[in-house]
């Protein structure tokens, strides 16, 4: 900050200290604007290369200084306001918007351009803004869950408290944010994409739905990037939007279809970190699309769910990388649950893939095997009218799995064996409920199979369950 602006700032703070002094809002606005511009994270010089902490050397220290100046200004505004001086609504609004946006850029010490002191100063700025606006938290500030009674005298003097609406700054914040963060420049300012993610997490369902026109586009152009961390960030943003917006709001203006079309090409990704967020997001948006009342009573040759499950099973069948196999196994139960009885279309391929996964030892935690057992449980629950046709395949899978994990040379710990056994028994129990006659036939003579003692005990228990049914 130059000497001239230092002098102006000192003079301004001094005049604010004097009770009853007249404050020039234009002058105060210019000082705030200057400090904020000096605080912002500078643009990247080369957006084609992934950035590191070296690209932001000295930024955090400068931000700490400038944010502390912002804190002083906000504190003085608050003090003068308490003494009875009424700032214009436009001034307060612009100050809140600009100070909040710059504080967002430094709100997480894990970001490359932030340190602990800068993050602490950012938090203090937001707390001071809440004091000025007479609300308890940033969430209240953004979602309009408060009423600033100090502004009542100059907004609408004839309006009673009962009729006074809650104040919300989120629309003005998003309007200002859209002016500096767009599809053409977002990679140049990495701090703004993180500010967007931070703002998104503060919003409740009502506010998010109302401001979806501002909030959805950034997530879509972030997820479309080639860089993994940007794709992961975009997916997290879309998943948050999907889970915190009603299905009807996402179906308006074809927003859900736009999200689905943006996510569909990412199904071909080979990055585990991307896929572990992609599958929950695309599964949930597919469910929203298929739940459209206009689709009631209509049978499609291929649904949004079919496309996802087809790609998932194809990747599972031929995948050798353990990290990807784990992602696929964890994702399978949710897509089967979302798809419901229509998953029966893929029964044969599903049985083949599940058999392969249950026969493969991927690690001592047996997480893939447990995930597949849970997927089969979901399949039985959702497709029970036709599940008797696949009962034989599933019983064979369970018997082979139990024989493998209870063998003397098994590397699994007793706890893991217990976890697998519980999931297997639950699957058999569900099969007994869905197809009792078929299961009685399949389990006949099961206790007579020549296997080691522990496996025989488990199979005997399964046989007894079927007999009781």
C-alpha positions as CSV (number, residue, x, y, z in Angstrom):
1,X,0.0,0.0,0.0
2,X,1.4,3.4,-1.0
3,X,2.2,6.2,1.5
4,X,-0.7,8.3,0.2
5,X,-3.2,5.5,0.8
6,X,-1.6,4.8,4.2
7,X,-2.2,8.4,5.2
8,X,-5.8,8.3,3.9
9,X,-6.5,5.2,5.8
10,X,-5.0,6.5,9.0
11,X,-7.0,9.8,8.7
12,X,-10.2,7.8,7.9
13,X,-9.8,5.5,10.9
14,X,-9.0,8.5,13.1
15,X,-12.2,10.3,12.0
16,X,-14.2,7.2,12.6
17,X,-12.9,7.1,16.1
18,X,-14.4,10.5,16.8
19,X,-18.0,10.1,18.0
20,X,-20.6,12.0,16.0
21,X,-18.2,12.8,13.1
22,X,-19.5,12.8,9.6
23,X,-18.3,9.9,7.5
24,X,-17.9,10.2,3.7
25,X,-19.2,6.9,2.4
26,X,-17.6,7.5,-1.0
27,X,-14.2,8.0,0.6
28,X,-14.6,4.9,2.8
29,X,-15.7,2.9,-0.2
30,X,-12.6,3.9,-2.2
31,X,-10.4,2.9,0.7
32,X,-12.1,-0.5,1.1
33,X,-11.9,-1.1,-2.6
34,X,-8.2,-0.3,-2.7
35,X,-7.4,-2.6,0.3
36,X,-9.4,-5.4,-1.2
37,X,-7.7,-5.2,-4.6
38,X,-4.3,-5.2,-2.8
39,X,-5.4,-8.3,-0.9
40,X,-6.6,-10.5,-3.8
41,X,-4.7,-13.5,-5.0
42,X,-2.8,-12.5,-8.2
43,X,-3.6,-14.3,-11.4
44,X,-1.5,-17.2,-12.7
45,X,0.9,-16.5,-15.4
46,X,0.6,-19.9,-17.1
47,X,-2.7,-21.7,-16.8
48,X,-1.5,-24.7,-18.9
49,X,0.6,-26.0,-16.0
50,X,-0.6,-27.2,-12.6
51,X,0.1,-24.6,-9.9
52,X,2.0,-25.1,-6.7
53,X,2.8,-23.1,-3.6
54,X,5.8,-21.5,-5.4
55,X,3.4,-19.7,-7.7
56,X,2.0,-17.8,-4.7
57,X,5.1,-16.8,-2.8
58,X,4.4,-13.9,-0.4
59,X,0.7,-13.9,-1.1
60,X,-0.3,-15.2,2.3
61,X,1.8,-12.7,4.2
62,X,0.4,-9.8,2.2
63,X,-3.1,-11.1,2.7
64,X,-2.7,-11.3,6.5
65,X,-1.7,-7.6,6.5
66,X,-4.5,-6.4,4.2
67,X,-7.2,-8.5,5.9
68,X,-6.2,-7.1,9.3
69,X,-6.8,-3.6,7.8
70,X,-10.2,-4.8,6.5
71,X,-11.0,-6.0,10.1
72,X,-10.1,-2.5,11.5
73,X,-12.3,-0.8,8.9
74,X,-15.3,-3.1,9.6
75,X,-14.8,-2.7,13.3
76,X,-14.9,1.1,13.0
77,X,-18.0,0.8,10.8
78,X,-19.6,-1.3,13.5
79,X,-18.7,1.1,16.3
80,X,-20.0,4.1,14.5
81,X,-23.2,2.3,13.6
82,X,-23.7,1.4,17.2
83,X,-23.4,5.1,18.1
84,X,-26.4,5.8,15.9
85,X,-24.8,6.8,12.6
86,X,-26.9,5.3,9.8
87,X,-24.9,4.2,6.7
88,X,-26.9,3.9,3.6
89,X,-28.1,0.4,2.7
90,X,-26.2,0.5,-0.6
91,X,-22.9,1.2,1.3
92,X,-23.4,-1.6,3.8
93,X,-24.4,-4.0,1.1
94,X,-21.3,-3.3,-1.1
95,X,-19.0,-3.4,1.9
96,X,-20.4,-6.8,3.0
97,X,-20.2,-8.2,-0.5
98,X,-16.6,-7.1,-1.3
99,X,-15.2,-7.9,2.2
100,X,-16.9,-11.3,2.2
101,X,-15.6,-12.3,-1.2
102,X,-12.0,-11.4,-0.5
103,X,-12.2,-13.2,2.9
104,X,-13.4,-16.3,1.1
105,X,-10.2,-16.4,-1.0
106,X,-8.2,-17.1,2.2
107,X,-10.6,-19.1,4.3
108,X,-8.8,-22.5,4.2
109,X,-5.1,-22.8,5.3
110,X,-4.7,-25.9,3.2
111,X,-4.9,-23.9,0.0
112,X,-1.6,-23.1,-1.7
113,X,-1.8,-19.4,-1.3
114,X,-3.0,-19.4,2.4
115,X,-1.2,-19.9,5.8
116,X,-2.7,-20.2,9.3
117,X,-2.5,-16.5,10.0
118,X,-4.2,-15.5,6.8
119,X,-6.9,-18.1,7.4
120,X,-7.4,-16.7,10.9
121,X,-7.7,-13.2,9.6
122,X,-10.2,-14.3,7.0
123,X,-12.3,-15.9,9.7
124,X,-12.2,-12.7,11.8
125,X,-13.3,-10.7,8.8
126,X,-16.4,-12.9,8.4
127,X,-17.1,-12.7,12.1
128,X,-16.9,-8.9,12.0
129,X,-19.3,-8.8,9.0
130,X,-21.7,-10.9,11.0
131,X,-21.5,-8.3,13.8
132,X,-22.2,-5.5,11.5
133,X,-25.2,-7.3,10.0
134,X,-26.4,-8.5,13.5
135,X,-26.4,-12.2,12.7
136,X,-24.8,-15.1,14.5
137,X,-23.0,-16.9,11.6
138,X,-22.0,-16.7,8.0
139,X,-24.6,-19.3,7.2
140,X,-27.3,-16.9,8.5
141,X,-25.7,-14.0,6.7
142,X,-25.9,-15.8,3.3
143,X,-29.2,-17.6,3.7
144,X,-31.2,-14.6,5.0
145,X,-32.0,-16.2,8.3
146,X,-31.8,-12.9,10.2
147,X,-33.3,-9.4,10.2
148,X,-30.9,-6.4,10.6
149,X,-33.1,-4.2,12.8
150,X,-30.6,-1.3,12.6
151,X,-31.6,-0.7,9.0
152,X,-35.3,-0.4,9.7
153,X,-35.2,3.4,10.1
154,X,-34.0,4.2,6.6
155,X,-35.3,1.3,4.5
156,X,-39.0,1.7,4.7
157,X,-40.0,3.8,7.7
158,X,-43.6,2.8,7.3
159,X,-42.9,-1.0,7.5
160,X,-43.6,-2.7,10.7
161,X,-41.3,-5.4,12.2
162,X,-43.9,-8.1,11.5
163,X,-43.9,-7.3,7.7
164,X,-40.2,-6.7,7.4
165,X,-38.5,-9.3,5.3
166,X,-35.3,-11.1,6.2
167,X,-32.1,-9.7,4.6
168,X,-30.1,-11.9,2.3
169,X,-26.8,-10.8,0.8
170,X,-26.3,-14.0,-1.3
171,X,-27.8,-12.7,-4.5
172,X,-25.6,-9.6,-4.4
173,X,-22.6,-11.7,-3.6
174,X,-23.2,-14.1,-6.5
175,X,-23.9,-11.2,-8.9
176,X,-20.5,-9.6,-7.9
177,X,-18.8,-13.0,-8.0
178,X,-20.2,-13.8,-11.5
179,X,-18.6,-10.6,-12.8
180,X,-15.1,-11.7,-11.8
181,X,-15.4,-15.5,-12.2
182,X,-16.5,-16.9,-15.6
183,X,-15.7,-19.6,-18.1
184,X,-13.0,-17.6,-19.8
185,X,-10.9,-16.6,-16.8
186,X,-11.6,-19.1,-14.0
187,X,-8.3,-21.0,-14.5
188,X,-6.4,-17.7,-14.2
189,X,-7.7,-17.1,-10.7
190,X,-7.6,-20.4,-8.7
191,X,-8.6,-18.7,-5.5
192,X,-12.0,-17.9,-7.0
193,X,-12.9,-21.5,-7.8
194,X,-12.2,-22.3,-4.1
195,X,-14.2,-19.3,-3.0
196,X,-17.1,-20.7,-5.1
197,X,-16.8,-24.1,-3.4
198,X,-16.7,-22.4,0.0
199,X,-19.8,-20.3,-0.7
200,X,-21.7,-23.3,-2.0
201,X,-21.2,-25.2,1.3
202,X,-22.7,-22.4,3.3
203,X,-26.0,-22.4,1.5
204,X,-29.1,-24.3,2.6
205,X,-31.5,-26.1,0.2
206,X,-33.9,-23.1,-0.1
207,X,-31.2,-20.6,-1.0
208,X,-29.4,-23.0,-3.3
209,X,-32.6,-23.6,-5.2
210,X,-33.3,-19.9,-5.5
211,X,-29.8,-19.1,-6.8
212,X,-29.3,-22.1,-9.0
213,X,-29.0,-19.9,-12.1
214,X,-25.8,-18.4,-10.6
215,X,-24.5,-21.6,-8.9
216,X,-24.8,-24.3,-11.6
217,X,-22.7,-22.9,-14.5
218,X,-19.4,-22.6,-12.5
219,X,-19.6,-26.3,-11.5
220,X,-20.1,-27.3,-15.1
221,X,-17.1,-25.5,-16.6
222,X,-14.9,-26.6,-13.7
223,X,-15.8,-30.3,-14.1
224,X,-15.0,-30.0,-17.8
225,X,-11.3,-29.4,-17.2
226,X,-8.5,-31.8,-18.0
227,X,-6.8,-31.4,-14.7
228,X,-7.7,-34.0,-12.1
229,X,-8.0,-31.7,-9.1
230,X,-10.3,-29.4,-11.1
231,X,-12.5,-32.3,-12.2
232,X,-12.7,-33.6,-8.7
233,X,-13.7,-30.1,-7.4
234,X,-16.3,-29.7,-10.1
235,X,-17.7,-33.2,-9.3
236,X,-17.9,-32.3,-5.6
237,X,-19.7,-29.1,-6.4
238,X,-22.2,-30.8,-8.6
239,X,-22.8,-33.6,-6.1
240,X,-23.5,-30.9,-3.4
241,X,-25.9,-29.2,-5.7
242,X,-27.7,-32.4,-6.6
243,X,-28.0,-33.5,-3.0
244,X,-29.2,-30.1,-1.7
245,X,-31.7,-29.2,-4.5
246,X,-35.1,-30.8,-5.0
247,X,-35.6,-33.0,-8.0
248,X,-38.3,-30.7,-9.5
249,X,-35.9,-27.7,-9.4
250,X,-33.2,-29.7,-11.2
251,X,-35.7,-30.8,-13.8
252,X,-36.8,-27.2,-14.5
253,X,-35.3,-25.8,-17.7
254,X,-33.5,-29.2,-18.3
255,X,-30.8,-28.5,-15.7
256,X,-30.7,-32.2,-14.6
257,X,-30.3,-33.3,-18.2
258,X,-27.5,-30.8,-18.6
259,X,-25.7,-32.1,-15.6
260,X,-26.2,-35.7,-16.7
261,X,-24.8,-34.9,-20.2
262,X,-21.8,-33.2,-18.6
263,X,-21.0,-36.2,-16.4
264,X,-21.6,-39.0,-18.9
265,X,-18.2,-38.6,-20.8
266,X,-16.4,-38.9,-17.5
267,X,-17.6,-42.5,-17.1
268,X,-14.7,-43.4,-19.4
269,X,-12.2,-41.9,-17.0
270,X,-9.4,-44.1,-15.6
271,X,-8.7,-42.0,-12.5
272,X,-10.0,-43.6,-9.3
273,X,-10.3,-40.2,-7.4
274,X,-12.5,-38.9,-10.2
275,X,-14.7,-42.0,-10.4
276,X,-15.3,-42.4,-6.7
277,X,-17.2,-39.0,-6.8
278,X,-18.6,-39.4,-10.3
279,X,-20.6,-42.5,-9.7
280,X,-22.6,-41.1,-6.7
281,X,-23.2,-37.8,-8.6
282,X,-24.3,-39.4,-12.0
283,X,-26.4,-42.0,-10.2
284,X,-28.3,-39.5,-8.2
285,X,-29.0,-37.2,-11.2
286,X,-30.1,-40.2,-13.3
287,X,-32.6,-41.1,-10.5
288,X,-33.9,-37.5,-10.7
289,X,-34.3,-37.7,-14.4
290,X,-36.0,-41.1,-14.4
291,X,-38.3,-39.9,-11.6
292,X,-39.9,-37.3,-13.8
293,X,-43.7,-37.7,-13.6
294,X,-43.9,-37.3,-17.3
295,X,-42.1,-40.7,-17.6
296,X,-44.8,-42.5,-15.6
297,X,-46.0,-45.6,-17.4
298,X,-43.4,-45.4,-20.1
299,X,-40.9,-48.1,-20.8
300,X,-37.7,-47.0,-22.5
301,X,-35.4,-49.3,-24.4
302,X,-32.5,-47.7,-22.6
303,X,-32.7,-45.4,-19.6
304,X,-30.1,-43.1,-18.0
305,X,-29.5,-45.9,-15.4
306,X,-28.9,-48.4,-18.2
307,X,-26.1,-46.4,-19.6
308,X,-24.4,-46.1,-16.3
309,X,-24.7,-49.7,-15.3
310,X,-23.6,-50.9,-18.7
311,X,-20.4,-48.9,-18.5
312,X,-19.8,-49.9,-14.9
313,X,-20.2,-53.6,-15.5
314,X,-18.1,-53.5,-18.6
315,X,-15.3,-51.8,-16.8
316,X,-15.6,-54.2,-13.8
317,X,-15.4,-57.3,-16.1
318,X,-12.0,-56.4,-17.5
319,X,-10.4,-54.2,-14.8
320,X,-7.1,-55.3,-13.3
321,X,-6.1,-52.3,-11.2
322,X,-7.0,-52.8,-7.6
323,X,-7.8,-49.1,-7.0
324,X,-10.3,-49.0,-9.8
325,X,-11.8,-52.4,-8.9
326,X,-12.5,-51.0,-5.4
327,X,-14.2,-47.9,-6.8
328,X,-16.4,-50.0,-9.1
329,X,-17.3,-52.4,-6.3
330,X,-18.3,-49.6,-3.9
331,X,-20.3,-47.9,-6.6
332,X,-22.3,-51.0,-7.6
333,X,-24.8,-51.1,-4.7
334,X,-26.0,-47.5,-5.1
335,X,-26.6,-47.8,-8.9
336,X,-28.6,-51.1,-8.4
337,X,-30.6,-49.4,-5.6
338,X,-31.3,-46.4,-7.8
339,X,-32.3,-48.6,-10.8
340,X,-34.7,-50.7,-8.9
341,X,-36.4,-53.7,-10.5
342,X,-35.1,-52.6,-13.9
343,X,-31.7,-54.0,-12.9
344,X,-33.1,-57.4,-13.8
345,X,-32.2,-56.6,-17.4
346,X,-28.5,-57.0,-16.5
347,X,-28.8,-60.1,-14.3
348,X,-26.6,-62.4,-16.3
349,X,-23.7,-59.9,-16.7
350,X,-24.2,-58.9,-13.1
351,X,-23.9,-62.5,-11.9
352,X,-20.7,-63.1,-14.0
353,X,-19.0,-59.9,-12.7
354,X,-20.0,-60.5,-9.0
355,X,-18.8,-64.1,-9.2
356,X,-15.4,-62.9,-10.5
357,X,-15.1,-60.3,-7.7
358,X,-16.1,-62.7,-4.9
359,X,-13.5,-65.2,-6.2
360,X,-10.7,-62.7,-6.1
361,X,-8.8,-61.8,-3.0
362,X,-7.9,-58.1,-3.4
363,X,-6.5,-57.4,0.1
364,X,-6.6,-58.2,3.8
365,X,-9.6,-55.8,4.3
366,X,-11.8,-57.7,1.8
367,X,-13.6,-54.5,1.1
368,X,-14.4,-55.4,-2.5
369,X,-15.9,-58.7,-1.5
370,X,-18.0,-57.1,1.1
371,X,-19.2,-54.4,-1.3
372,X,-20.2,-57.1,-3.9
373,X,-22.1,-59.0,-1.2
374,X,-24.0,-55.8,-0.4
375,X,-24.6,-55.2,-4.1
376,X,-26.2,-58.7,-4.3
377,X,-28.3,-57.9,-1.3
378,X,-29.6,-54.8,-3.0
379,X,-30.3,-56.7,-6.1
380,X,-32.3,-59.3,-4.3
381,X,-34.3,-56.6,-2.5
382,X,-35.1,-54.6,-5.6
383,X,-35.6,-57.5,-8.1
384,X,-37.3,-60.1,-5.7
385,X,-40.1,-61.0,-8.1
386,X,-37.6,-62.6,-10.6
387,X,-34.7,-63.3,-8.2
388,X,-35.4,-67.0,-8.1
389,X,-33.8,-67.3,-11.6
390,X,-30.4,-66.1,-10.2
391,X,-30.7,-67.8,-6.7
392,X,-28.5,-70.7,-7.8
393,X,-25.7,-68.5,-9.0
394,X,-25.7,-66.5,-5.8
395,X,-25.8,-69.5,-3.5
396,X,-22.8,-71.0,-5.4
397,X,-20.9,-67.7,-5.0
398,X,-21.6,-67.6,-1.2
399,X,-20.5,-71.2,-0.7
400,X,-17.2,-70.7,-2.6
401,X,-16.5,-67.5,-0.8
402,X,-17.1,-68.9,2.7
403,X,-15.0,-72.0,1.9
404,X,-12.2,-69.6,0.8
405,X,-12.2,-67.2,3.7
406,X,-12.5,-69.9,6.4
407,X,-9.7,-72.1,5.0
408,X,-6.8,-72.7,7.3
409,X,-4.4,-70.9,5.0
410,X,-6.6,-67.8,4.7
411,X,-4.9,-64.5,5.5
412,X,-8.0,-62.9,6.7
413,X,-8.3,-61.9,10.4
414,X,-11.1,-63.3,12.5
415,X,-12.9,-60.0,12.4
416,X,-12.8,-59.8,8.6
417,X,-14.1,-63.4,8.4
418,X,-16.9,-62.4,10.8
419,X,-17.8,-59.4,8.7
420,X,-17.9,-61.4,5.4
421,X,-19.9,-64.2,7.1
422,X,-22.5,-61.6,8.4
423,X,-23.0,-60.1,4.9
424,X,-23.2,-63.6,3.3
425,X,-25.8,-64.7,5.8
426,X,-27.8,-61.6,5.3
427,X,-27.8,-62.3,1.5
428,X,-28.9,-65.9,2.1
429,X,-31.6,-64.6,4.4
430,X,-32.9,-62.2,1.8
431,X,-32.9,-65.0,-0.8
432,X,-34.9,-67.2,1.6
433,X,-37.5,-64.4,1.9
434,X,-37.7,-63.7,-1.8
435,X,-37.6,-67.3,-3.1
436,X,-38.2,-69.8,-0.2
437,X,-39.1,-72.8,-2.3
438,X,-36.1,-72.4,-4.6
439,X,-33.8,-71.9,-1.7
440,X,-35.1,-75.1,0.0
441,X,-34.2,-77.0,-3.1
442,X,-30.8,-75.4,-3.5
443,X,-29.8,-75.9,0.1
444,X,-30.9,-79.6,0.3
445,X,-27.8,-81.7,1.2
446,X,-25.7,-78.6,1.7
447,X,-24.7,-79.8,5.2
448,X,-23.3,-83.0,3.7
449,X,-20.6,-81.2,1.6
450,X,-17.1,-82.3,2.6
451,X,-15.5,-79.0,3.8
452,X,-13.4,-77.9,6.7
453,X,-15.0,-77.6,10.1
454,X,-15.5,-73.8,10.3
455,X,-17.1,-73.6,6.8
456,X,-19.3,-76.6,7.6
457,X,-20.7,-74.9,10.7
458,X,-21.6,-71.8,8.7
459,X,-23.2,-73.8,5.9
460,X,-25.1,-75.8,8.5
461,X,-26.5,-72.6,9.9
462,X,-27.5,-71.4,6.4
463,X,-29.2,-74.8,5.8
464,X,-31.1,-74.5,9.0
465,X,-32.3,-71.0,8.0
466,X,-33.6,-72.4,4.7
467,X,-35.2,-75.4,6.5
468,X,-37.0,-73.1,8.9
469,X,-38.3,-71.0,6.1
